[in-house]
Amino acid sequence: MEAYDRFELLINDRIVKTPVAIASMAGIVDAAYVLERADHIGAAFIGGYSIDAPTLEASRRMAEEGRKEFLYDDPLEALGREVEALKQSDVVTGINLRGSTPASYAEVARAFEDAVVYEIDAHCRQPAMVEAGCGEYLLRHPAKLVEIIRALKAEDVTVSVKIRAGVASNDADLARIVWKAGADIIHADLMDFGHNKVRQIRNASPLTLIANNSITTFDKAMDAFSHGADLVSLARQSDAWTLAGLDAAITRSAEEGGWYNAPKQLCRGGDIRRSPSAACR
Ligand SMILES: Cc1cc2nc3c(=O)[nH]c(=O)nc-3n(C[C@H](O)[C@H](O)[C@H](O)COP(=O)(O)O)c2cc1C
């Protein structure tokens, strides 16, 4: 069965061959990391990459404090090498970005156009990054997040917003705001909220939804899918063995039972829009 027929999943106008993604880890997830795991994933978000002077300074501070960060003087040149290396693969690529102004994001989008998905890092909670006006700052100041989404969409590119659940005053409102601002993807770190958070975000917006946080087994992945996630992503346990196991089990399940026909969505109070023909058998 062709990958599109199996999962009917497109991101950035490209077929996502399996609904398993790698989530970014600063200083760790780059093109080489993704290429080593490319057989088992459909999408990957490299980075996070700091893209302007205030966020690069924040990265340097964080590195001095012992965190892994990608450090360079010229962000476009550094990112260009990563994007180029991934062009040979069939993995749909996103770049997770930390910028202090909407203009910084737009500049990156002008450089790489539709070659990648542009993911806004509204997730990082490190004080240096928050002080630079990105990461979690954007969840507490959604007007700025909207400005960044609009600046990127003005460049006609695909936009993902990486959020951490439970930080914004209301995640459902945030999902609606992100949707109305024009974003294409919500990539949600569910923290400890689990599948109820998937359903809350799914019910608030029609965007492609990537569920993240400790989704390392087939059962956890299916739980996320049956409550409305389109993909799952892994960061800390994104080793080839775990990704291969997930990909194989999900693919087998789709081949045997079909992807949009999982009865438990209805039976367990899941998301009915994913299974128009599902019945509680
Ligand atoms: C070392 C490390 C670095 C991370 N860096 C980023 C980052 O730069 N941008 C981002 O959006 N999330 C970042 N994350 C968060 C992960 O993408 C992910 O949301 C989180 O680890 C939960 O998923 P997991 O349980 O699969 O690891 C980082 C996580 C770790 C552990």
Ligand as a Chemical Component Dictionary entry (heavy atoms), coordinates in Angstrom:
data_LIG
# 
_chem_comp.id                   LIG 
_chem_comp.type                 NON-POLYMER 
_chem_comp.pdbx_formal_charge   0 
_chem_comp.three_letter_code    LIG 
# 
loop_
_chem_comp_atom.comp_id 
_chem_comp_atom.atom_id 
_chem_comp_atom.alt_atom_id 
_chem_comp_atom.type_symbol 
_chem_comp_atom.charge 
_chem_comp_atom.model_Cartn_x 
_chem_comp_atom.model_Cartn_y 
_chem_comp_atom.model_Cartn_z 
_chem_comp_atom.pdbx_ordinal 
LIG C1  C1  C 0 17.344 18.375 25.852 1  
LIG C2  C2  C 0 16.025 18.877 25.299 2  
LIG C3  C3  C 0 16.016 19.974 24.459 3  
LIG C4  C4  C 0 14.812 20.460 23.943 4  
LIG N1  N1  N 0 14.838 21.531 23.083 5  
LIG C5  C5  C 0 13.672 21.968 22.559 6  
LIG C6  C6  C 0 13.668 23.061 21.638 7  
LIG O1  O1  O 0 14.714 23.618 21.304 8  
LIG N2  N2  N 0 12.476 23.472 21.126 9  
LIG C7  C7  C 0 11.292 22.866 21.472 10 
LIG O2  O2  O 0 10.232 23.275 20.978 11 
LIG N3  N3  N 0 11.262 21.829 22.338 12 
LIG C8  C8  C 0 12.414 21.374 22.865 13 
LIG N4  N4  N 0 12.403 20.307 23.735 14 
LIG C9  C9  C 0 11.110 19.645 24.079 15 
LIG C10 C10 C 0 10.884 18.370 23.273 16 
LIG O3  O3  O 0 10.742 18.648 21.894 17 
LIG C11 C11 C 0 9.610  17.638 23.772 18 
LIG O4  O4  O 0 8.514  18.518 23.676 19 
LIG C12 C12 C 0 9.717  17.139 25.216 20 
LIG O5  O5  O 0 10.980 16.557 25.466 21 
LIG C13 C13 C 0 8.621  16.100 25.531 22 
LIG O6  O6  O 0 8.638  15.049 24.579 23 
LIG P1  P1  P 0 9.350  13.607 24.867 24 
LIG O7  O7  O 0 8.653  13.036 26.083 25 
LIG O8  O8  O 0 9.131  12.781 23.648 26 
LIG O9  O9  O 0 10.797 13.865 25.162 27 
LIG C14 C14 C 0 13.591 19.824 24.280 28 
LIG C15 C15 C 0 13.615 18.708 25.121 29 
LIG C16 C16 C 0 14.807 18.227 25.627 30 
LIG C17 C17 C 0 14.796 17.021 26.521 31 
# 
loop_
_chem_comp_bond.comp_id 
_chem_comp_bond.atom_id_1 
_chem_comp_bond.atom_id_2 
_chem_comp_bond.value_order 
_chem_comp_bond.pdbx_ordinal 
LIG C1  C2  SING 1  
LIG C2  C3  SING 2  
LIG C2  C16 DOUB 3  
LIG C3  C4  DOUB 4  
LIG C4  N1  SING 5  
LIG C4  C14 SING 6  
LIG N1  C5  DOUB 7  
LIG C5  C6  SING 8  
LIG C5  C8  SING 9  
LIG C6  O1  DOUB 10 
LIG C6  N2  SING 11 
LIG N2  C7  SING 12 
LIG C7  O2  DOUB 13 
LIG C7  N3  SING 14 
LIG N3  C8  DOUB 15 
LIG C8  N4  SING 16 
LIG N4  C9  SING 17 
LIG N4  C14 SING 18 
LIG C9  C10 SING 19 
LIG C10 O3  SING 20 
LIG C10 C11 SING 21 
LIG C11 O4  SING 22 
LIG C11 C12 SING 23 
LIG C12 O5  SING 24 
LIG C12 C13 SING 25 
LIG C13 O6  SING 26 
LIG O6  P1  SING 27 
LIG P1  O7  DOUB 28 
LIG P1  O8  SING 29 
LIG P1  O9  SING 30 
LIG C14 C15 DOUB 31 
LIG C15 C16 SING 32 
LIG C16 C17 SING 33 
# 
